[in-house]
Amino acid sequence: MARTKAVLGEGARLSDFLAASLLARVVPADVVHAVLDEHGCNSQRIRSFPAVAGVYYCMALSLYPEAAYEEVFAVVSQGLAWANGAAQPALVAKSSISALRSRIGSAPLSDLIKRCCVPLANPQDHPQAFFAGLRLVAFDGSTFELPDEADNARDFGYPSSSAITAGHAGYPQARCAVLIECATHAILGAKIGAFSDGERGLAAALLPRLESGMLCMADRGFNSFEHWRQATATGAQLLWRCGSTWKMPVQRVLDDGSFLSVIRPSNVPRAEAEQQAMTVRVIDYELPGLDDAQPRYRLLTTLLDPQRAPAMELAALYHQRWEIESVFDELKTHLRQNRRVLRSKTPELVRQEFYGWVLAHYAVRWLLHQGASNHRIPHAELSFKGHVELLRRTQPHSGAFPPSEAQKATTLVP
């Protein structure tokens, strides 16, 4: 039996939010044009579905995960028709949508994340987003399923049979790594790879997103000398977990019980390893009374002064790294509404859809941040799901109010 095509409810028009400058303020159209020009995939003539609209369309796919391609285009084209003074939007076939997506590719959307997904919190309104004047950010990785197409399976692969009780995975899976701002859950960088790619390797591509004034937290799976060296070269401070069995020579015990040590590269001559050695501070601690706690935890940090950063405070602070698990829940559960797999059937469009997904998440978080800032309340007290629904909710017709008026509106979804 043929599959029934999903449709959107009456009045749900992404164009309303584009006209109200939401997506355009988060990802400005002039920046989209510049990026498309740089990649040589911008529209060279007037089209019913120009490339810049195709970028917003890729973001909209994650806002309406159950709707058919044509239905998602319909909500985008409403805004294009109003902007161009047309009575009705042009109709575009699914094949034309797919052709434009293929022409755009994934690289422009990846670049838009680098340009537009910036930290949101400021110390005055959200002091909980900082420690000792440093913005709290974190790395982590996750996996997600893809359509079971031969090209997807070839490029991304399946989980190993040992991880699947039935002996074979039903769908190919991609792996990703993201860098987030802990308090706001804003994704500042993202990288997608094959299932077999390690999270450490994917995270290496995000290290340039770090900068002076940040305190980056990461789990032990990301820790290596080379990653540490590259991360510290950005000027950021680090608080990374490492294996509790690592042999760390004690150079000097500090007043708070932590101690100074050194890390060195492996697989190089001893003289070269000594020359590249880097001083770190080691913090060992336990979590008594927790049934699932490990016997001991060990952190490495570039914050060497125990007066500025006491060991107990850093041990408690490190667990804010788990905010990133909530980000993956927002992406998978609330934004995509538990849809099992991405839509795209080719590897390049999978990458494109992933980066559009990240941009859509950032747009929701940007919207939520406006309410948190206006009312000076923690981001955690506002509902991500509620703000997703706000984007999908029926709004007045795009031409009924100018963007300048919409910009004055206060957004607050408790």
N, C-alpha and C positions, 0 to 999 in steps of 0.2 A: 504494500500500500504506500502511496506517495506520502512524503512527509509534509505536514501542514506548515506553511510558512508563517513564522511569527511576525506579528505587527505591533506597532506602538499605539498607545491610547491616544484619543483625540486631545489635541492641545499641547502634547509634549513636543516641544520644538527647541532643539539645541540653539537654533538661531536666536531665540529670545535671550539666551545667556551670552551669545556672541555679541548681539546688539548692545547688551548691557555691559560690554567690555570685560567680561570675566575671563574667558579663555584668551581674548585678545590682550588683556592686561597681563596675564600670566605668561603668555607666549605671543608677544606682539607681532602683528602681521608684517611690519617692516623687517623684523629679525628673521621671520620665516622666509620672506622674499630673498634676503641677503644670503641665507644658508642655501636655499635652492639654487640661487645664481652660482654660488661657489662650487656646488656639486654638478652644475650644468644640467639641472632637471627642472628648471622653472618653465612655465608656459611662455612661449614666444609669440603667441597671438591670443586674441580673445576667445575663450572657450566657455561652454556651458558649465564645465567642471574644471576650473583652473587648478594648477598644482598647489597653490596656497590653501585652497579649500580641501584638497586631498590630505594635507597634513592635519588640519582640524578634524577631518573625517576619521583619520587613524586614531585620534584621541577619542572621538565619539564612540568608536567600536567598543571601548571598555565601559562607557557609560550606559550603553544599551546592549548588553551581552547576548540577550535572547532574540534580538530583532534581526531580520534579514538585512543583507547588505543594502538593498534598495530602500528599505525603510529608514535605515540610518542615514543614507544619503538624502532622503526626503527632508529630514529635520535640518540638515546642514543647508540644503538648497533653498529652504524657506528664507533664510537670512540673505542668501545671495540674490534672490529675486527682489526682496525688499530694498537691498542696498543698490541694485541696478535699476530700480523703478519699474520692474516688471510686475504684471498682475499675478502671474503664476510661475512657480519655478519650472525650469526645464526638466524634462524627464531623461534619465540616464540609465542605460542598460547595465546589468551586472557585469557584462564583459568589459564595458568601458571603465567601470570602477576598478576592476582587476588590472586592466591595462595601465591605468594611471598609477595605481599602487606599485606595480612592477617598475614603472618608469621612475618613480620617486626613490624606491629602495629604502633601506634602513639607515644609511649613514646620515642623512639630514636630520632625522628624528633623534639619533644619538647625539649629534652636535647641538641640537636645541636643548637637550638636557644639560649639557655643559654650560650653555649660555644663559639659560633661563631658570634653572633649578638652583637657586641660591639660598643661603641660610635665611631664616625668617625672624628668629627671636632677637630681642634686644635686651640688654641688662636692666633697663629701667622698668619695662613692663613685665619681664619674665626672668627674674633673677635665678629661678630654679633651672634655667637652661644653661647655667654657667657654674664653674667651680674655680675659685681663685682667679676670676677674670677670664677664664678659658671656656670657650664654647664646647659643650659636650657633644661628640659625634661618635658613631660606631659603625663597624663593618659586620656583615654576616652574609650567609648564602642560603639558597633554597633551591628546590626543584619544582617543575610543573610539567604537566602532560601535554602532548601535542597530537594532532590528528595522525592516525596510523597510515601515513603515506610513505612510499618507498624512499623518496628524497629526504623526508624528515628523519626516517630511520637511519639513512646513510650518514647524514650530517650530524645528528644529535645522539643517536644510539638509544638502546634500551638499558634499563637497570640490569645488573648481572642476575643470572638465574638464581643464585644463592639467596638473593634478597626477595625473591618472589615465591610464595608458598606453592603456587601451581607450576613453577618451573619456567615460566615465560611471562614477560610483561605484556600487558594488553596494548599499551601505547608507548611510543618513543617519549623520552623525557629530555628537557633542557635543564641546564643548571645556570643559576645566576648569582651574582654578588652585588650588594648595594651598600652605599654609604649613606647614613641618615643623620639628621640632627635629632638628638634623643628627645628633647622636650616637645618639639613640634611634629615629629614623625615625618618631616619633609625629606624626601629622597634627594640627595645632592649629587649622586653619581650612580650609574648602573652599568653592568656588563653581563651579556648573555653568552653562553658557550655550550658545548656538548655535555652530555651527562658525565662522560668520562673526564672532563676537565676538572681539576681540583679547584676548590674554592680559593685556595691560596693563590693560584695562578690568575684566576679571574680578578681577585682583589688587587693584584699588582697593577692592573690597568687603571684602578681608581685612586692609587696613591697620589698622583698629581693633583687630585681634588682637595687634598689636605693643604692647610696654610697656617701661617703663624697666627696664634690666638686661639687655636683649637686644641682640645684634649681628646685624642682618639682612643677609643677602647675596642679591643678585639679579643676573641676567644683564642685558645691555644692552637687551633687548627691553622691560624694565620701567621703564627710566630715563626720567624726564621731570621737569621742574621741579615741576609740581603734585604728582606722586606723592612726590617728595623732600620737599616742604613738608609734606604730610599725614603722611608717615612720621615725620619728625623731631618733629612736634607730639605724637606719642605718647610721647616721651621715649626711644625706642629709638635706638641708634647704628646707622649704616648703612655698608655696604661693598658698593657696587654697581659693576658694570662699565658702561662707556660706550664709545661709538665712539672708536677711536684717532685719528680725524681731527677730533674735536671741537676747536674753537679755545678753549683755556683760557688766559686771560691770567695770566702769572706775576706774582704779587704779592710772594712771598718764597720763595726756595729754602731748604729745610731741610737739616740736617746729613746726613740719610740719602739725599739725592737726590730726595726728593719735594718738592712745592711747594704753597703755598697759592694758591688762585684763588677765583673767584666764579662762581655761576650765577645767571641772571636769567630771569624769565618772558618768553616771546615774545608777540607780537601785543598788546602794551600800550604806551602812551606811554612814551618814554624815561625821563621823570622817575619814573613809577610803577615801571618796571622797576628803576631804581636804588634806589628805596626798598625794594623787596622782595628785593633781591639777598642771597644767602646765601653765606657763606664755606665753602669745601670744601678738602679736601686731595687732591691728585692724585698717583697713583703709576703710573708707566710702567715696564714691565718686559718682558723677552723670555724665551722658553723655548727656548734653543739645544739642538740635538741631537734634537729631536722632529720627526719627519717631517711630522706633521699640524698642527704649531703654526703660529699666525699670526705675521706679522713683529713685531707689537707688541701688547701688551695695556695697557689703561688702566683704572684703578680710581678711583672717587671715594669718599671716606669723610668721616664727621663726626668721626672720631678725629684731631684736629689735632695732638696732642702726639707727636712721634716717639720720645720716651723711653718713653712708655707703650705705644705701638704702632709699632715699627719697620717701615719699608716692606717689608723682606724677609720679615718674619713675616706681614704682612698679605697679601702676594702669595702666599705658600705657603698661608695659611689660606683664601684665597678658593676654592681648589679643593675644599674640603670641601662647597661648594655642590652639587657633583655627586652627593652622597649622595641627593639628591632623585630622581635617575634610578633608584636602587635601590628607592626607595619605589614608583615607578610599576611597576617590575618585580614587586615584591611584590604589588601590587594586581592586576595583569593576569595574571601568569604563575602565581604560587603560590596566591593566594587564590581567583581565579576559574578556575584550572586551564586557562588559555589558551582559555577559552570565547570565541568570536569576538564575540558581541554580548550586550548586556544582554537581560533577559527582557521588559521592560515595553513595551507596545504603545501607550501614550498618553504625551504629554509630561510630565504631572504625575507619573505613576507612574515614568517614567524618572528624574525628579529625586528622587523618594522612594527609588528603588532605589540611586541614586548615593550619597545621604547615608547610607543603611543600610550600603552597601559601605564607606564611610569609617569608620563606627562599628565595623564588624566588624574592619577593619584595626587600628584603635586598640586593640580588645580583645586582639588577638593580640600587639600590641606591648607592651601593659600586662603581659600574662602573661610575655612574654620579659624585660621589665624587672625583674620580681620575682627571677628567677634571676640576672640580671646584678648586681642590687644585693646580694642575699644573699651572693654569692660574690665581689663586688667585681672583676668582670672586664668588659672592654669588650663592649658589645652586639654588635659585629661578630663576636665569637667564638662567638655562639650562632646557631642556625639558625632563621630565620623559618619556613621550610617545615616544620621539625620541630615547631614550636609550633602551626602550623595543623593538622598531623596529630594533635597532642595534643588539640586541641578536637574532632576528629572520631573519636577513638579510643574504643573501647568502655570504659565505666566501670561501677562497681557501681551498682545501682539507687539512685535518688535518695533513697529513704527509709532506706537502709541506714546512712547516716552523717549527722550534723548538719553544717550549714555551718561551725560553729565548729571542728570537727575538720578539715574540708577546708582551712580557711584556714591551718592550720599547715603544710600540705604545702609542700615546696620544689620549685620548678619549675626544671629545668635540662635543656635539650636542646642538646647541643653540635653 
